[in-house]
Amino acid sequence: MIKLPSEPFKVTYVDDNDPFVSNAVKERKHFEPCWCGSGKKYKKCHMLREQEKPYSIGKIQNLQGKIFWKKRGCMHPSASPEVCRGKVIDSHTIQRKGPLERIINTTNHVMHFEANSTDGGVNVAEIGWRKASVFPGFCSYHDSTLFDPIEQGGFSGEHEHCVLHAFRNICNEYYRKKALIESFEFQRTCLDRGLNLDRQISTQNSCIKSIAGQNKSLDEMSNIRNKFEAAIAQDNYDAFESKCYFFKGRLDVVSSSVFQCEFDFLGNKLIDMWDLSLDADMLSHSVVDTDDGGAIVFVWLKGAKDANTVIDSFDNLPDVEKCDIFIQYCFVNCENTFFSEQWWTGLSQKQQALIQQYANTLYYEGGKYSANKDKLVNWVII
């Protein structure tokens, strides 16, 4: 079975002999720079941090949300004040008139997991289908013109269309990486309030390493984004590979995102994400609708060894298990996952509890995905 972490945040520990620890524990005057590296004076940063009242996880999430969702400009390859038209809009990473439309209820809402401001967990909640799966990524002109090929007509697996779906995921992830770095910087100011010095050091070290990791990931994402932009500009998509798994059945769950290939579907670790000297492969996934069901679409950079390993591990799953395991994968790894009210209420309490457990997991630590005896969806690979 897959391994679900016991802690909501991934904490890294630091040796007592580490220079970061030595600097933190030495005596310093009020006006000297704080040991945490914030650039603030010690008296205005960590001098009285242990006496400060801790914030609840819910409050941290609420404050962090204001930092996260800022408009950062149009992300089209040729974006400029002279070319862009209209304001930056909320761009859908999952097609609104398509997959999202298939899962709306009678009040035009879809279901998803939403952060609980009380304890930091997640609960099932409704969201209007126009607000689901959006990020402020493109001006209105470029959002409509760039993605027109995949917004018009049905999906039949054309490679170009697969790549366009992936490009929207890449832009969304690039936006989120930049926002996440700012969020970690914010966490450094409040996550260790009320903690003793040892735990302050551990928390600050974890945040610093997370920021370094995200900056590394952002650089990797930027390089891949450049390849997508070149492909779009030249109308040549040979730099990418794509694979579609078409299925029949009621489209009850939709998801879209891009991941670094840390593990395959068998739970095998492919790369140490904390080793910043290594570059991680990227893999995009999307769920699109078809007349009699839908398709799971993967896109990756041609020649990416670890991405190929992930796809091979999915290929090697029995067809009867693929869709159930993919749904688990989405809820564990991707908050950009939405589902129908009809599907959720039709699940057993055991199934709902399992999915809730997956959705509460903030990161995946490996372990083989195993299909449920009672499948989560009625999709059949064709």
C-alpha positions in Angstrom: 0.0 0.0 0.0 1.1 3.6 -0.5 2.7 5.3 2.4 0.8 8.3 3.8 2.9 10.7 6.0 2.0 11.2 9.6 3.0 14.9 9.6 1.1 17.6 7.6 4.4 19.4 6.7 7.5 17.6 5.5 10.1 18.5 8.1 13.9 18.1 7.5 16.2 17.7 10.5 19.6 19.3 10.9 22.7 18.1 12.6 23.9 19.9 15.8 27.3 20.5 14.1 25.7 22.2 11.1 26.8 25.9 10.7 23.2 26.9 10.6 22.7 25.5 14.1 26.0 27.0 15.4 25.0 30.4 14.2 21.5 30.1 15.7 22.6 29.2 19.2 25.4 31.7 19.7 24.7 34.8 21.6 23.9 38.0 19.6 23.0 41.6 20.4 19.6 43.0 19.7 20.7 45.0 16.7 22.6 42.2 15.0 21.1 40.3 12.0 18.8 37.5 13.0 20.2 33.9 12.8 17.4 32.8 10.5 18.6 34.8 7.5 15.6 37.0 7.1 17.7 40.1 6.9 15.9 41.6 9.9 17.5 42.7 13.2 17.4 40.0 15.8 15.1 42.0 18.1 12.5 42.4 15.3 12.6 38.7 14.3 13.4 35.7 16.5 14.5 37.3 19.8 11.0 36.8 21.4 9.7 34.3 18.9 9.2 31.6 21.6 6.8 34.0 23.5 4.6 34.8 20.5 1.2 33.3 20.3 1.1 30.5 17.6 -1.2 30.9 14.6 -3.6 28.1 13.8 -3.0 26.2 10.6 -6.3 27.6 9.3 -5.1 31.2 9.9 -1.8 30.5 8.2 -3.6 29.1 5.2 -6.0 32.1 5.1 -3.1 34.6 5.2 -1.1 32.5 2.8 -4.0 32.5 0.3 -3.8 36.3 0.0 -0.2 36.0 -0.9 -0.7 33.1 -3.3 -3.4 34.4 -5.6 -1.9 37.5 -7.1 -2.1 38.3 -10.8 1.4 38.1 -12.2 0.8 39.0 -15.9 -0.1 37.1 -19.1 2.0 34.0 -19.7 1.5 33.7 -23.5 4.8 33.3 -25.4 4.4 36.6 -27.2 2.8 38.5 -24.3 3.5 42.3 -24.3 1.5 45.5 -23.6 1.2 46.0 -27.3 -0.1 42.5 -28.1 -2.2 41.5 -25.1 -5.9 42.6 -25.0 -8.0 42.8 -21.9 -7.0 42.1 -18.3 -5.4 38.9 -17.0 -8.3 36.5 -16.5 -8.9 33.3 -14.5 -7.8 30.7 -17.0 -9.3 27.1 -16.7 -6.7 24.3 -16.6 -9.6 21.9 -16.9 -12.0 22.8 -19.8 -15.1 24.4 -18.5 -17.3 23.5 -21.5 -16.3 19.8 -21.5 -15.0 17.9 -18.5 -16.3 20.4 -15.9 -19.6 20.7 -17.6 -20.0 16.9 -17.3 -19.8 16.9 -13.5 -22.0 19.9 -12.5 -25.0 19.5 -10.2 -28.4 21.2 -10.6 -27.0 24.5 -9.2 -24.0 24.5 -11.6 -21.5 23.5 -8.9 -18.9 20.9 -8.8 -17.3 19.2 -5.8 -13.7 19.3 -4.5 -11.7 19.2 -1.3 -11.3 22.6 0.4 -9.0 23.5 3.2 -10.6 23.6 6.7 -9.7 26.9 8.4 -10.1 25.3 11.8 -7.7 22.4 11.8 -5.9 22.7 8.4 -7.5 19.5 7.1 -9.7 19.3 4.0 -13.4 18.8 3.7 -15.7 18.2 0.7 -17.2 21.4 -0.6 -19.0 22.9 -3.6 -17.5 25.4 -5.9 -19.1 27.2 -8.9 -18.0 25.5 -12.1 -16.8 28.9 -13.5 -14.4 29.2 -10.6 -13.1 25.7 -10.5 -9.7 24.8 -11.8 -8.6 28.4 -12.5 -5.4 30.5 -12.2 -4.7 34.1 -13.3 -2.6 33.0 -16.3 -3.5 34.8 -19.5 -5.1 37.9 -20.9 -8.6 37.3 -22.3 -7.3 37.5 -25.9 -4.5 35.0 -25.6 -6.5 32.6 -23.5 -9.1 32.3 -26.2 -6.8 32.2 -29.3 -4.0 29.9 -27.9 -6.4 27.2 -26.7 -9.0 27.5 -29.4 -7.9 24.1 -31.0 -8.8 22.2 -27.8 -11.9 24.2 -26.9 -13.6 23.6 -30.3 -14.8 20.1 -31.1 -14.3 16.7 -29.4 -11.0 15.2 -28.3 -9.6 12.4 -30.4 -6.0 12.2 -29.1 -4.2 14.5 -31.6 -0.6 15.0 -30.3 -0.9 18.8 -30.7 -4.0 19.0 -28.6 -2.4 16.8 -25.9 0.6 19.2 -25.8 -1.7 22.3 -25.5 -3.4 20.7 -22.5 0.0 20.1 -21.0 1.2 23.7 -21.7 -1.8 25.0 -19.7 -0.7 22.7 -16.9 2.9 23.9 -17.1 1.8 27.5 -16.9 -0.4 26.8 -14.0 2.4 24.9 -12.2 4.9 27.7 -13.0 2.5 30.3 -11.5 2.0 28.1 -8.4 5.8 27.5 -8.0 6.4 31.2 -7.9 3.5 31.7 -5.5 4.6 28.8 -3.3 8.1 30.3 -2.9 6.5 33.5 -1.7 4.3 31.4 0.6 7.3 29.7 2.1 8.9 33.1 2.8 5.7 34.0 4.6 5.7 30.8 6.6 9.2 31.6 7.9 7.7 34.6 9.6 5.0 32.8 11.5 5.3 29.0 11.4 7.6 28.7 14.5 5.7 31.2 16.7 5.6 29.9 20.3 8.2 27.1 19.6 11.4 26.6 21.5 14.7 27.4 19.9 15.4 23.8 18.7 12.1 23.6 16.9 12.6 27.1 15.5 15.9 26.0 14.0 14.3 22.9 12.6 11.3 24.9 11.1 13.5 27.6 9.6 15.9 25.0 8.1 12.9 23.1 6.6 11.5 26.3 5.1 14.9 27.4 3.7 15.5 23.9 2.1 11.9 24.0 0.7 12.5 27.4 -0.8 15.8 26.2 -2.3 14.0 23.1 -3.7 11.1 25.1 -5.1 13.6 27.5 -6.8 15.3 24.5 -8.3 12.0 23.2 -9.5 11.0 26.6 -10.9 14.2 26.7 -12.9 13.4 23.2 -14.3 9.8 24.3 -15.0 11.1 27.5 -16.7 13.3 25.4 -19.0 10.4 23.1 -20.0 8.1 26.1 -20.4 10.6 27.5 -22.9 10.4 24.3 -24.9 6.6 24.5 -25.0 6.8 28.1 -26.1 9.2 27.2 -28.9 7.0 24.4 -30.0 4.0 26.7 -30.1 5.8 29.4 -31.9 7.2 27.0 -34.6 4.0 24.9 -34.7 6.2 21.8 -34.2 5.5 19.5 -31.2 8.1 16.8 -31.9 10.0 17.6 -28.7 7.3 16.0 -26.7 5.7 12.6 -26.3 2.0 11.9 -25.4 -0.1 8.9 -24.6 -3.8 8.7 -24.2 -5.8 6.0 -22.4 -9.4 6.2 -23.6 -12.2 4.8 -21.4 -15.9 4.3 -21.5 -18.0 5.2 -18.5 -19.5 8.1 -16.7 -17.1 11.0 -16.3 -17.4 11.7 -12.6 -13.8 12.8 -11.7 -11.7 15.2 -13.6 -8.1 16.3 -12.9 -5.2 18.2 -14.4 -1.7 18.9 -13.3 2.0 18.4 -13.8 4.4 16.6 -11.5 8.0 15.9 -11.0 8.7 12.2 -11.5 9.8 11.3 -7.9 8.0 7.9 -7.8 6.5 5.6 -10.4 3.1 3.9 -10.0 4.7 1.0 -8.2 6.1 3.3 -5.6 9.7 3.0 -6.7 11.7 6.1 -5.9 13.3 7.5 -9.1 15.1 10.6 -7.8 16.0 12.2 -4.5 14.2 15.5 -4.6 16.4 17.0 -1.9 19.5 16.6 -4.0 19.5 19.9 -5.8 22.2 18.7 -8.2 19.7 16.5 -9.9 17.1 17.5 -12.5 13.6 15.9 -12.1 11.6 14.9 -15.2 8.1 16.5 -15.6 4.9 14.6 -16.4 1.6 16.3 -17.2 -1.7 14.6 -16.9 -5.2 15.7 -17.9 -8.6 14.1 -18.0 -10.7 15.1 -21.0 -14.2 14.2 -22.1 -15.3 12.1 -25.1 -18.7 11.2 -26.4 -18.8 7.9 -24.5 -16.5 8.6 -21.6 -13.1 10.3 -21.6 -9.4 9.9 -21.8 -6.4 10.1 -19.4 -3.8 12.1 -21.2 0.0 12.1 -20.3 2.5 14.4 -21.9 6.3 14.5 -21.2 9.5 15.7 -22.8 10.9 13.3 -25.4 13.9 11.3 -24.0 12.9 11.9 -20.3 14.0 8.6 -18.7 12.1 8.9 -15.4 8.9 10.1 -17.1 9.1 7.0 -19.4 9.5 4.8 -16.4 6.4 6.3 -14.8 4.4 5.7 -18.1 5.8 2.1 -18.3 4.7 1.4 -14.8 1.2 2.6 -15.6 1.2 0.6 -18.8 2.1 -2.5 -16.8 -0.9 -2.2 -14.6 -3.8 -4.4 -15.6 -6.3 -2.5 -17.7 -9.0 -3.3 -15.1 -7.0 -1.6 -12.4 -5.7 1.4 -14.3 -8.6 3.8 -13.8 -9.1 3.1 -10.1 -5.4 3.5 -9.4 -5.3 6.7 -11.4 -8.1 8.2 -9.3 -6.1 7.4 -6.2 -3.1 9.0 -7.8 -5.1 12.2 -8.5 -6.5 12.6 -4.9 -3.1 11.9 -3.3 -1.1 14.2 -5.6 -3.3 16.8 -7.2 -5.5 19.4 -5.5 -6.7 20.4 -9.0 -9.2 17.5 -8.9 -12.9 17.9 -9.1 -15.9 15.4 -9.0 -19.6 15.2 -9.2 -22.0 15.3 -6.3 -23.8 12.3 -7.7 -20.5 10.3 -7.7 -19.5 11.4 -4.1 -22.9 10.6 -2.6 -23.0 7.2 -4.3 -19.8 6.1 -2.7 -19.8 3.9 0.4 -18.7 5.4 3.7 -15.5 3.3 3.5 -14.7 4.7 0.0 -15.4 8.3 1.1 -13.1 7.8 4.1 -10.4 6.4 1.9 -10.5 9.4 -0.5 -10.7 11.8 2.4 -7.5 10.3 3.7 -5.8 10.6 0.3 -6.9 14.2 0.0 -5.6 15.1 3.4 -2.1 13.9 2.4 0.1 16.8 1.5 2.8 14.7 0.0 3.5 11.1 -1.1 6.3 8.9 0.3 6.2 6.0 -2.1 4.6 2.5 -1.9 2.7 0.7 -4.6 -0.8 1.8 -5.6 -3.3 -1.1 -5.3 -6.7 -1.2 -6.9 -9.7 -1.4 -4.7 -12.0 -4.4 -4.9 -15.0 -2.0 -5.2 -13.7 0.3 -7.9 -14.0 4.1 -7.3 -15.2 4.7 -10.9 -16.9 2.6 -13.5 -14.4 3.5 -16.2 -13.3 0.7 -18.6 -10.2 1.1 -20.7 -10.9 0.7 -24.5 
